[in-house]
């Protein structure tokens, strides 16, 4: 079958199954977005602290950076870093950002890349070798699965959050020198949490290497927003922190031992072969991290980061009490089952002024389509009541 015919047939099949994805142009406006001339409350964003709609947007980054880190470290052209970090892209802003991360995680090193997908695609291919074994939770992110497909190590998946099943695999792996266990601290589709304390116990017993993706917990929980592992006092060998969610920025980092960082600089292909982030982006990330630690802008009337985290927790509790939905985090799924029901639920939500997004196969298994609600700290009680009303209507 020729390419155009094959593609046309495949698109028709996706559409008939309710799986066809389309790009819809939207105009973000703080807590809301505009689409086709209508304004919606955005309940699908990962801006968990509401920073994109906050007074932080009005901070003059250059002035802030000069006061905080000194003008001599800053680039004169803030909107481009057109080379890889190993060529000419490693501007002073990278050092500033990684130092802020190291201050948040004392004794550890940080390596910043362009996004969380790049970090997860690159870590295991760089570190896990033939003879190693990787055990990954069934529901880890697609970026981790992408990385597993490029590693020389053997890899298997264990049932989601099933520590008994994981322990059986660990017992069978006795004698393997390097065993990796890969989980997310908060899972992206259901918002549920990994049993980190149990993982720590198994780690002590079996001596595996623990890799935790904190994409959806970094910034929202833990001391100074440092994530769920820090909150639960669990030491991970690799910790992935992303800046494009709660920090409302871009980029991501792996937190690890300094020796591993040196090795990754030499082996991690997404770092070696990708263009550096713009200095302006790096400075926003660094400012948010600095404020997570110091709250220095509160003196100028800006909301404190700890206050935003507490407000987010209050919004989660309020929605749960109004709807009966079980909420372990700011990500709250509404199960729909079929793609068709998820599409209908999203349409009903948009009719009521909420921008709901249907999550369908192949993002999730067949028959488990859902609406994925994302709460943020900037939402008022009135917003939460509006969300609760449509949730209760959808059943």
C-alpha positions in Angstrom: 0.0 0.0 0.0 1.5 3.4 -1.0 2.3 5.8 1.8 -0.5 8.3 1.1 -3.1 5.6 0.9 -1.8 3.9 4.0 -1.8 7.3 5.9 -5.3 8.2 4.7 -6.7 4.7 5.8 -5.0 5.0 9.2 -6.4 8.5 9.8 -9.9 7.3 8.9 -9.6 4.3 11.3 -8.5 6.6 14.1 -11.4 8.9 13.5 -14.0 6.1 13.4 -12.6 4.8 16.7 -12.7 8.2 18.4 -8.9 8.3 18.6 -8.1 11.0 16.1 -5.9 13.8 17.6 -6.0 17.3 16.3 -4.2 20.5 17.2 -6.5 23.2 18.3 -5.2 26.8 18.5 -5.8 28.3 21.9 -4.8 31.6 23.5 -3.9 31.2 27.2 -5.0 33.9 29.5 -3.9 33.1 33.0 -6.4 30.7 34.6 -8.4 30.7 31.4 -7.9 30.2 27.7 -9.7 31.3 24.5 -10.7 29.1 21.7 -12.8 29.9 18.7 -14.0 33.2 20.3 -15.0 31.6 23.6 -13.4 31.9 27.1 -12.9 28.7 29.2 -11.6 27.9 32.7 -8.5 25.9 32.0 -8.8 22.6 33.9 -6.2 20.8 31.8 -3.0 22.7 32.4 -0.1 21.5 34.4 0.5 24.9 35.9 -0.2 23.5 39.3 0.9 26.6 41.4 -0.8 29.0 39.0 2.4 30.9 38.4 1.6 31.8 34.8 -1.4 33.8 36.1 0.4 35.2 39.1 2.3 38.4 39.9 5.6 36.5 39.2 4.9 37.2 35.5 5.5 40.8 36.2 9.0 40.3 37.7 11.8 41.9 35.6 14.0 38.9 35.2 17.2 40.8 34.2 16.9 43.1 37.3 16.2 40.2 39.6 19.1 38.1 38.2 21.6 41.0 38.5 20.6 41.5 42.1 20.6 37.8 43.0 23.5 36.4 41.0 25.4 39.3 39.5 25.4 40.9 36.0 28.7 39.3 35.0 27.2 35.9 34.8 24.3 36.9 32.5 24.1 36.7 28.7 23.7 39.9 26.7 21.4 38.2 24.2 18.7 36.5 26.3 16.5 34.9 23.7 18.9 32.4 22.0 21.6 29.9 22.8 22.0 28.4 19.3 24.3 25.5 20.0 24.5 22.4 22.2 25.8 22.9 25.8 29.0 21.1 24.8 29.7 23.6 22.1 28.8 27.2 22.8 25.4 26.9 24.5 26.5 26.5 28.1 25.8 30.1 29.1 26.2 31.3 32.7 22.5 30.9 33.3 22.9 27.1 33.2 25.4 27.4 36.0 23.0 29.6 38.0 20.1 27.2 37.5 22.1 24.1 38.4 23.5 25.8 41.5 19.9 26.6 42.6 19.0 23.0 42.2 22.1 21.9 44.2 21.1 24.3 47.0 17.7 22.6 47.0 19.3 19.1 47.1 22.5 19.5 49.2 25.3 17.1 48.3 23.8 16.2 44.9 24.6 17.4 41.4 22.2 18.6 38.8 22.2 18.4 35.0 19.7 20.4 33.0 18.3 19.4 29.6 15.6 20.8 27.3 12.6 18.9 28.7 11.6 16.0 30.9 11.0 13.8 27.8 14.6 14.3 26.8 15.9 13.4 30.3 13.9 10.2 30.5 14.8 9.2 27.0 18.5 9.6 27.7 19.1 8.3 31.2 18.8 4.6 31.0 20.5 4.3 27.5 23.4 6.1 29.0 23.6 4.2 32.3 22.1 0.7 31.9 24.3 -1.8 30.0 24.1 -5.4 28.9 23.8 -7.6 31.9 21.8 -5.0 33.9 18.1 -5.4 34.6 15.5 -2.6 34.6 12.2 -3.1 36.4 9.7 -0.4 35.5 6.2 0.3 36.9 3.6 -0.6 34.3 2.3 3.1 34.2 5.6 5.0 33.9 5.5 7.8 31.4 6.0 7.2 27.6 9.3 9.0 27.7 10.7 6.4 30.1 9.4 3.6 27.8 11.1 5.3 24.9 14.4 5.3 26.8 14.0 1.6 27.7 13.7 0.8 24.0 17.2 2.2 23.4 19.0 0.6 26.3 21.2 -2.5 26.0 19.9 -3.8 29.3 17.1 -6.3 29.8 13.9 -4.7 31.0 10.5 -5.8 32.3 7.5 -4.0 33.7 5.7 -4.9 37.0 2.0 -4.3 37.8 1.3 -0.7 38.9 2.3 0.0 42.5 2.4 -3.8 43.3 5.3 -4.1 45.7 4.7 -7.9 46.2 5.1 -8.4 42.4 8.2 -6.2 42.4 9.7 -8.1 45.2 9.3 -11.4 43.4 11.1 -10.0 40.4 13.9 -8.7 42.7 14.2 -12.1 44.3 14.5 -13.7 40.8 17.2 -11.1 39.9 19.6 -12.1 42.7 23.1 -12.2 41.2 22.4 -9.4 38.7 25.0 -6.7 39.5 22.9 -3.6 38.6 19.2 -3.7 39.0 17.2 -0.5 38.3 13.7 0.2 39.6 11.8 3.0 37.8 8.7 4.7 39.1 7.0 8.1 39.1 6.3 9.7 42.5 2.9 11.0 41.2 1.5 9.3 38.1 0.5 11.6 35.3 -2.9 10.1 34.3 -4.4 9.0 37.6 -2.6 11.3 40.0 -1.9 8.5 42.4 1.3 8.2 44.4 4.1 5.6 44.4 4.5 3.7 47.7 7.9 5.3 48.3 8.4 4.1 51.8 7.9 0.5 50.7 10.3 1.1 47.8 12.9 2.4 50.2 12.5 -0.7 52.4 13.0 -3.0 49.3 16.0 -0.9 48.2 17.6 -1.4 51.6 17.0 -5.2 51.4 17.9 -5.8 47.7 20.3 -3.0 46.9 18.8 -1.9 43.6 19.2 1.6 42.0 16.1 3.7 42.4 15.0 6.1 39.6 12.1 8.4 40.4 10.4 10.8 38.0 9.1 13.7 40.1 7.5 15.6 37.1 4.1 16.0 38.9 5.3 16.4 42.5 8.3 18.7 42.0 7.2 22.2 43.2 3.9 21.0 44.7 5.0 19.1 47.8 8.0 18.4 50.0 10.2 20.8 51.9 10.5 24.0 49.8 8.7 22.2 47.0 11.5 19.7 46.5 9.1 16.8 45.8 7.6 13.7 47.3 10.8 11.8 47.8 12.1 14.6 50.0 8.8 14.7 51.8 9.0 11.0 52.5 12.7 11.1 53.2 13.4 8.6 50.4 16.8 8.7 48.7 16.7 8.1 44.9 19.8 7.5 42.9 18.2 9.3 40.0 15.6 12.0 40.5 14.0 13.7 37.5 12.6 17.2 38.1 10.7 19.1 35.4 10.2 22.9 35.1 7.3 22.9 32.6 4.6 22.0 35.1 4.5 23.5 38.6 7.3 26.0 37.8 5.5 27.2 34.7 8.8 27.3 32.8 10.6 24.9 30.5 13.4 22.4 30.8 14.1 19.6 33.2 17.0 18.2 35.3 18.3 14.9 36.7 19.5 15.1 40.3 22.3 12.5 41.0 25.7 12.0 42.4 28.5 14.2 41.0 30.3 11.3 39.5 27.2 10.2 37.6 26.7 13.8 36.3 30.2 13.7 34.8 29.4 10.4 33.1 26.1 11.6 31.7 27.8 14.7 30.2 29.8 12.3 28.1 27.2 9.6 27.4 23.7 11.2 27.4 22.7 11.7 23.7 19.8 14.1 24.3 22.2 16.4 26.1 25.1 16.0 23.6 23.0 16.5 20.4 20.4 19.1 21.3 20.4 22.9 21.3 20.7 24.7 24.6 17.7 26.5 26.2 17.5 30.3 25.8 19.0 32.3 28.8 15.6 33.9 29.4 14.0 30.5 30.0 16.8 29.4 32.3 16.5 32.6 34.3 12.8 32.1 34.9 13.4 28.6 36.1 16.2 29.8 38.4 14.1 32.6 39.8 11.2 30.2 40.7 13.7 27.8 42.3 15.3 30.6 44.3 11.9 31.8 45.5 11.0 28.2 46.5 14.0 28.3 48.8 14.0 32.0 50.0 10.5 33.5 49.5 12.4 36.8 49.0 9.7 38.4 46.8 7.1 38.1 49.5 8.4 41.4 50.9 7.3 43.0 47.6 3.8 41.6 47.9 4.1 38.6 45.7 2.5 35.3 46.9 4.8 33.0 48.7 5.5 29.6 47.2 4.6 27.8 50.5 1.3 29.7 50.5 0.6 28.6 46.9 1.3 24.9 47.8 -1.1 25.2 50.8 -3.8 26.8 48.6 -3.4 24.0 46.1 -3.8 21.4 48.8 -7.0 23.3 50.0 -8.4 23.2 46.5 -7.8 19.5 46.2 -9.5 18.8 49.5 -12.5 21.1 48.6 -13.1 19.4 45.2 -12.9 16.0 46.8 -15.4 16.9 49.5 -17.8 18.4 46.9 -17.7 15.4 44.5 -16.6 12.4 46.4 -13.7 11.9 43.9 -10.6 10.3 45.4 -7.8 12.7 45.2 -4.2 11.9 46.1 -2.8 14.9 44.2 -3.8 17.8 42.0 -4.4 15.4 39.1 -7.9 13.9 39.5 -9.3 11.5 36.9 -13.0 11.1 36.0 -13.3 7.5 34.6 -15.3 7.3 31.4 -14.5 3.9 29.9 -15.0 4.4 26.2 -13.5 7.0 24.0 -17.0 8.1 22.9 -18.0 8.7 26.5 -14.8 10.7 27.2 -15.4 12.8 24.2 -19.0 13.5 25.2 -17.9 14.4 28.7 -15.3 16.8 27.4 -17.9 18.4 25.1 -20.4 18.8 28.0 -17.7 20.4 30.1 -16.8 22.9 27.4 -20.4 23.7 26.9 -20.4 24.7 30.6 -17.3 26.8 30.2 -14.6 24.3 31.4 -11.7 23.3 29.1 -11.8 19.5 29.7 -9.5 17.2 27.8 -10.4 13.6 27.0 -7.6 11.1 27.6 -8.0 8.2 25.2 -6.3 5.1 23.8 -3.4 4.8 23.0 -2.4 7.3 25.8 -4.3 4.9 28.1 -5.4 1.3 27.7 -8.5 0.5 25.7 -11.6 0.9 27.9 -10.0 3.2 30.4 -10.6 6.6 28.8 -11.0 9.4 31.2 -11.2 13.2 31.8 -8.0 14.3 33.5 -8.7 17.3 35.8 -5.7 19.4 36.8 -6.2 21.8 39.7 -4.0 24.8 40.5 -3.4 27.1 43.4 -4.9 30.1 41.5 -8.4 28.7 41.4 -10.9 30.3 43.7 -13.6 28.5 45.7 -16.0 29.7 43.0 -13.9 28.0 40.4 -13.8 24.7 42.4 -17.5 24.8 42.9 -17.9 25.3 39.1 -15.7 22.2 38.5 -17.6 20.2 41.1 -20.9 21.0 39.5 -19.9 19.6 36.1 -18.2 16.6 37.8 -21.4 15.7 39.6 -23.4 16.2 36.5 -21.1 13.9 34.5 -21.4 11.3 37.3 
